[in-house]
């Protein structure tokens, strides 16, 4: 039995675990249950996965769960450094391939490549059932950084300029040697595209995310911290550990 505490921040369900390993286990079982719920109603489940160091434990634990019918899972990624070569290890598609896709027999895996119109059409084919996401150090959702985030975005997918906090986070995560090596532009699914999913799993471990978590739960709901919009999502569940929750644990009721 995992030891945790549960809270609500408006419509957002918040669960706090003692470390990132337990967080990963809990999020994995939550997502597995939602996969099975969807597959009771549909032939396939359409999922969007985040690619980041914060998601590793969650991915590892999800792969350990026996009763997931991966052959009925259609997978998408939520953002990408589309200007990097396809073989670049920093590309999120390559991260997900190594972390998830190579380990199970998915029904289909769709990568964000240079053909953005084709990818947009794939997203539009049917509703997205589950999004497995994180929160950036600047509160971004996918690559919807504060300067470009739009809660009412009419686009499904767009090219964006990354702010310096976001680019520095990629260095902090060990993906790039320095900020100069981080691309200045990327492509991302927009906030409405992500939030329109039936279920949202938001996995946010670590000290570096504590300030972003605090803003997410207590700042005004505005695009200067895009993740604040999660408080209006009845379909969302935020998973924290002791490190990422350290600024909020005494404020939550």
MIPA-986719 format. One record per residue (C-alpha): residue in three letters; z, x, y. Coordinates in steps of 0.001 Angstrom, whole numbers, plus 524288, in hexadecimal, padded with zeros to 5 digits. Example, Ala and Ser with C-alpha at 12.3 -4.5 7.8 and 13.67 -1.06 7.14 Angstrom:
MIPA-986719
ALA81E788300C7EE6C
SER81BE4835667FBDC
end
This chain:
MIPA-986719
UNK800008000080000
UNK7FBD4805AA80D18
UNK806358058C81798
UNK800E48001A82445
UNK803797F76282FE5
UNK7FAB47EC86834B1
UNK7F89C7E7A884283
UNK7EF307DF8A84A94
UNK7E8FB7E38F8576C
UNK7E3487D68885BD5
UNK7D9637D3B9850E9
UNK7D9507E18984B74
UNK7E1517E3EE83F37
UNK7E7F37F15383F6B
UNK7EDA67F862833A2
UNK7F51C80535834D4
UNK7F6C580E6D8293B
UNK7FEE581ACA82821
UNK7F34F824228267E
UNK7E4938246782644
UNK7E3E38248881760
UNK7EB21817A881659
UNK7E2FF8126C82184
UNK7D6BB8160C819FF
UNK7DB7E80F3980DC1
UNK7DF0D802D681518
UNK7D2398022D81C85
UNK7CA998048B81002
UNK7D12B7F94F808D7
UNK7CF487F08D814B3
UNK7C0BF7F38281543
UNK7BF4A7F2238068A
UNK7C5747E4B280731
UNK7BC007E0B0811F1
UNK7B0707E5C480A24
UNK7B4987DD467FEC1
UNK7B6C47D1A6807B0
UNK7A9097D2D180D2A
UNK7A2EE7D4A87FFBA
UNK7A8C87C7E17FB19
UNK79FFC7C13D8051A
UNK794227CA30805ED
UNK78B6C7D2657FD41
UNK78DF57DE8F8055B
UNK7974A7E3B180F9C
UNK791EF7EA5F81BC0
UNK79AE87F4E68211F
UNK79AF37FE6F82C85
UNK7A27580B2582AD0
UNK7A7A58148F83509
UNK7A5E082313832B2
UNK7B14382B2983797
UNK7BC27833F6832E9
UNK7C59D828AF83521
UNK7BEE5820FC82A56
UNK7BFD682B0581F5D
UNK7CC3B82611818CD
UNK7C76581816819AA
UNK7BA6781BCB81368
UNK7C11E8238B808A2
UNK7CA0B818508051D
UNK7BF3880E2C805C5
UNK7B781815D97FBAD
UNK7C31F815907F25F
UNK7C3B0806B17F1A4
UNK7BDAA8021F7E4E3
UNK7BA197F4007E782
UNK7B0557F6057F2A3
UNK7A27E7F21F7EEF3
UNK79B9A7FCE37F65C
UNK78E857F8B57F0FD
UNK78FC97ECC97F9E0
UNK7936C7F47780626
UNK789627F6F1810D6
UNK78E23801C2819E7
UNK78AFD8051882801
UNK7901E80F6D83151
UNK7947980BE583F14
UNK790018178C8472F
UNK788BA8245984668
UNK784D2830F084D4C
UNK7769D82D1084C28
UNK771A08393C8531F
UNK7772084296848E4
UNK76EB3846A683D3F
UNK76FFE83DEC8315E
UNK7766884901829E3
UNK780D584BD083432
UNK78E6B84ADB82E02
UNK7937A8446183A71
UNK78AC18388C8388E
UNK7932482CE8834F1
UNK789A48289182A7C
UNK78BE18357A82370
UNK79A9B833DE824E4
UNK79A098265481EB3
UNK790F282B0C813F8
UNK79AB7835818101B
UNK7A6D682D408124D
UNK7A24C8205A80C58
UNK7944481DFE808A9
UNK7926D828D67FEAC
UNK79E168240B7F6CC
UNK79A0D8160E7F3D2
UNK78DEE80E4B7F070
UNK78BFA806787FCED
UNK782047FB8D7FD32
UNK77C3B801B580972
UNK77FE480BEB81384
UNK7799A80B91820F1
UNK779DE817B182966
UNK7785B8180583820
UNK76C4E8209183979
UNK7621C8221184417
UNK75C4A8148F84179
UNK7662C80CB28492F
UNK75E138004584978
UNK75D6F8000283AA3
UNK76C2B801D5839CB
UNK76E6C7F6D484375
UNK766017EDD283B3C
UNK76E0A7F13982F2C
UNK77A957EDBA83660
UNK774A67E0CB83AB5
UNK770847DCB482D04
UNK77D9E7D64E82A03
UNK78B8E7D5D882F57
UNK794487E1AB82DF4
UNK79FF87DE918256C
UNK7A9347EA2F82714
UNK7AA407F51E83113
UNK7B2A5800FD82DD3
UNK7B515807BC83AB9
UNK7BE3B810858424F
UNK7C1E08124D8508E
UNK7BE3781E26858B1
UNK7C78682618860F8
UNK7C18A81F6086CDA
UNK7C29C8120486666
UNK7B4658119886285
UNK7AF4F808F98579D
UNK7A4508103F850CA
UNK79DBD8178885C17
UNK7A08180CD5865F4
UNK7A7E6815CC86F4B
UNK7AE5080FE787B6E
UNK7A2D6812EB8849A
UNK7990180BB887BEA
UNK7A155801B0874B3
UNK79D867F383876B8
UNK7A5017E8568706B
UNK799437DF63872AD
UNK78E847E8ED86F32
UNK781D77E1F686C07
UNK77CF97ED6A863F0
UNK77F9F7F000855A2
UNK77D717FEA585655
UNK77C2E807A5861FF
UNK77B2F815C88662B
UNK786CF81A3F86E3B
UNK78BC58260087597
UNK7988E82AFD86FEE
UNK7A3D982D908791C
UNK7AAE583A97878B3
UNK7B72D8353687245
UNK7AEF8830308670F
UNK7A77383D0286600
UNK7B3FA844F686625
UNK7B97783C7B85B3F
UNK7AE31840ED852A6
UNK7B27084EF985530
UNK7C0AA84B7D8527B
UNK7BC7D8457684584
UNK7B60F85248841B9
UNK7A82E84D1A841BA
UNK7A3338563D84C6B
UNK7A756863B985127
UNK7A7CB85FD085F82
UNK7A46E8549D86883
UNK7978285ACF86C58
UNK792F98594985E4B
UNK795DA84AAC85E14
UNK78A008423586134
UNK78A9183B5186E48
UNK783E882F32868C8
UNK78567826F885C9A
UNK781F68197785787
UNK78BE280F0285465
UNK78D178011284FFE
UNK7925E7F94D85B6B
UNK79FC67F32B85C5E
UNK79B277E517859F8
UNK793897E9A184DFF
UNK79FE07EFA684850
UNK7A9377E4C984C03
UNK7A0847DA138467D
UNK7A4047DE58838B4
UNK7AC487D52683088
UNK7B6C17DFA382E80
UNK7BA737EBE183620
UNK7C2687F6E18303C
UNK7C6DE8008783AB4
UNK7CC6580D348353D
UNK7D326815DD83F5A
UNK7DBF0820F583A8D
UNK7E0DE82D2084177
UNK7E7C38325884D8D
UNK7DB1F8339785525
UNK7D922824CF854DF
UNK7E6C6820F4859A1
UNK7E2E381F24867D9
UNK7D6C08177386434
UNK7DEEE80EA585B6E
UNK7E88880C3C86671
UNK7DD808087286F9D
UNK7D72E800118652D
UNK7E36D7F80186361
UNK7E8CD7F76687142
UNK7DE597FA2287B84
UNK7D66E7EF27881D3
UNK7CAD27EB00879A9
UNK7C0477F276880DB
UNK7B5297FB9F87D9C
UNK7BC67807618832F
UNK7C320806DA875E6
UNK7B9377FFE586D2E
UNK7C27B7FE8B8619C
UNK7CB047F50C86953
UNK7C12B7EA798659F
UNK7C6677EB21857B7
UNK7D22E7E33885C4B
UNK7C90D7D78785D67
UNK7C3E17D8AB84F83
UNK7CAA97CFDF845A5
UNK7C2E37D6A783AE9
UNK7C8337E44A83DE5
UNK7D2BC7EC9983778
UNK7D75B7F96983D7A
UNK7DD3E803988344A
UNK7E61480E0183A6E
UNK7EEB5818F68358C
UNK7FB4A81E8083B38
UNK7F3B08281A843AB
UNK7E9CD81ED4849AA
UNK7F4308145184BF4
UNK7FE6D81D1785217
UNK7FC2D817ED85FF7
UNK7FC788099085C15
UNK805D6807ED850CC
UNK8113380459859BA
UNK808DD7FB21861DC
UNK8033C7F2D6856FF
UNK809F77E62E85352
end
